[in-house]
Amino acid sequence: MYVCIWLCVCLGKIASALQGTSVDKVGSVNEFGDEQLTVDVIAENLLRSWAQSSEGSAVRAVCSEEDIHLQECHKNGEFILCWDPLDGSSIIDCNWAVGSIVSIWRIGHHGVQWQGADTLIQKTGRQQVASLIVVYGPRTTGVVAVNVDAGGIVKEGTALDLEMKDNGKFICRGKPIIKPQAKIFSPANLRAAQDLPAYKQLIEFWMEKRYTLRYTGGLVPDVYQIFVKQQGVFCNPASKAAPAKLRMCFEVLAIALVVEAAGGRTSNGQKSLLDVAIEHMDHRSALCCGSADEIKRMEETFAALSG
């Protein structure tokens, strides 16, 4: 899909910009009151400038975690893009890996029709036509998934592993496959274990079975390792005292598509995240994803201990 190619070019520019940009506060906040850093603004501006240019003429509208309102770019465009331009910017000052996340929808495909600001309301992740995540670390790598089949069926083997070379272009390194069994766990939102017995039990199980703990606090690298290692589980549940922070439009659904396209599973604790409808543009959700056996274990544990 050509829009993915152009997106990769833009994301390559973000990777280059991060190498030479100091991490400073800019004195502004995003849509949710989060203080913005220089790198947040640069990543957002690069993506929006591309989408509004002639190179982005296929883009009908965009929205971002920095500004959740759909902004129309080209009236004859057919793609709607939702992105988190730089996820993990709060840890980039530590020189840890961060990433970008993009969800791609296409007008006239999978039941998506242009309805202005409400175009994505009540849509599910199965109606995406593609998504991608990119990790900015010692290398710039990523995963893209293309969802072209009718009926919302996401086929295993439709994800591609990407790596950016010195010329700024991405190459495909193959098709990542997530195996059913896991030995790596990434427990996010650990505060929730204090009032979610099911989550506490899961963490204790993983520790007792001597799973390897690998967690950085960066959503993209913590999920991306599952593709590289071909196994693992990332879990970010929610409770009343530790509510969900991840947003469906800008993080959750894009990740759900790439994970399930590589043979993994996703869940909000009850069902696949690809089957959860977007209620509003700030809709937030729990996210557990990775090896199928672990997602099944997570759902069964939460079902057994709910209430």
Secondary structure by P-SEA (a helix, b strand, c coil): caaaaaaaaaaaaaaaaaaccccccccccccccccccaaaaaaaaaaaaaaaccccccccccccccccccccccccccbbbbbcccccccccccccccbbbbbbbbcccccccccccccccccccccccccccccccccccbbbbbbcccccccccccbbbbbbccccbbbbccbbbbcccccbbbbcccccccccaaaaaaaaaaaaaccbbbbcccaaaaaaaaaaacbbbbbbbbcccccccccccccaaaaaaaaaaaccccccccccccccccccccbbbbbbbccaaaaaaaaaaaaaacc
